[in-house]
Amino acid sequence: MGNVLISGGRVLDPASGLDKEADVAIRDGRIAAIGRDLSTADARVIQARGKLVVPGLIDPHVHLREPGQEHKETLATGSAAAVSGGFTTVCCMPNTTPALDSPEMVGFIETRARQTAACRIFAVGAATKGRKGEELAEIQLMAKAGAVGFSDDGDCIASAGMMLRVLAAVKQTGLAFQQHCQEPTLTKGSSMHAGEVSIRLGLTGWPRVAEELIIERDVRLNRAIGCRYHVQHISSGESVEIVRRARAAGQPVSAEASPHHLLLTHEACDGYNTSAKMNPPLRERSDVEALRRGVADGTITVLATDHAPHSADEKALPFEEAPFGIVGLETALPLYAEALIHTGLIDWPRMIALMTIEPARLCGLDRAGLGQLKVGGPGDVTVIDPEAEWTIRAADFPGKSRNTPFEGRKVKGRAIATVVGGIVRHGAGLQAN
């Protein structure tokens, strides 16, 4: 635990509506004061004039690959990637080897994170054993062990009968079920969006309806149950409309968007570019615009990277054989700003809400004070320079993998300091009192 003084920045806390120039003092790992002309003995000082001082960013959807795929990422390297991008908390998906489908595996993540991680890491438990969609996992016991949600991410729960059982079981925990929406019989052998580019490249196309059918089905199944239901990495414009209608009807439905689906289209796959191969796939400009509108009107309430690292050798395989996924923790902040703020759709306070208090609420972390700046709460703070211009270079990423479609992209906005529990885990321009 440490003492940190963040001096003179624009302090934004969407949870409370705070938006003013102030200092933030952190003492013994917790926020001690927010106000003018503060001082803290033996503090590290972060000069934040002209910068944004916000709650530590939270990513509710990352793949850290440990256990079982440590050649791609570990909790240590993934958390290093996180803090470099301004994230103080991440929630890791259960598609590891073995899957995070038991209280013991949830406990493993907690223990391993405490030993090796630079940020807070929470586990999302598998909803079914082995993520096979056949038998309920130990949902109640995992919730008691500290799981912050449930998902078979990487796979969809395709059986309607099993989906009903999962919704009922997760409802009892008060947590959210997070669905990877992919009707498997419509996507077998598919590697990119079904459209002009897939036809030109001679690749099997992945239709939008594979996502839309699952969301529509699950929304209907959930009407009588009322489980908190969350759509992961939404990609289709019609999917956004289904979520919009469900929310208007009062259903407990939410959705997240990832940076790549807010910026790129299937044309990025031209030339068999495996850096642009992801699940769900990049779609068309109309979908990008629909997703952006969904963020702007409040249909999409969470921004999540779906950070999915893979080795260079794996991504060097032929397009149809290469794995799905890209890294996102190091680059998400400026990419979201490019898609949403620089286009005039939302402002910084709203975007920060989508990256702090909203994902905290999704995962029940707001009850622990995460995703907000309040006296007595955790000393998790991110300092952002909204004017910082830089070029994305994968060689500079602290994570293990380099699989990004944004190599060489010029962006604006950067986390210049990341404080986790009063410890500066990433930062520049620091000085001692």
Secondary structure, 3 states (H helix, E strand, C coil): CCCEEEEEEEEEECCCCEEEEEEEEEECCEEEEEECCCCCCCCEEEECCCCEEEECEEEEEECCCCCCCCCCCCHHHHHHHHHHCCEEEEEECCCCCCCCCCHHHHHHHHHHHHHHCCCEEEECECCEHHHCCCCECCHHHHHHHCCCCECCCCCCCCCHHHHHHHHHHHHCCCCEEEECCCCHHHCCCCCEECCHHHHHHCCCEECCHHHHHHHHHHHHHHCCCCCEEEECCCCCHHHHHHHHHHHHCCCCEEEEECHHHHHCCHHHHCCCCHHHCCCCCCCCHHHHHHHHHHHHCCCCCEECCCECCCCHHHHCCCCCCCCCCCCCCCCHHHHHHHHHHCCCCCCHHHHHHHCCHHHHHHCCHHHHCCCCCCCCCECCEEEEEEEEEEECCHHHCCCCCCCCCCCCCEEEEEEEEEEECCEEEEECCEEEC
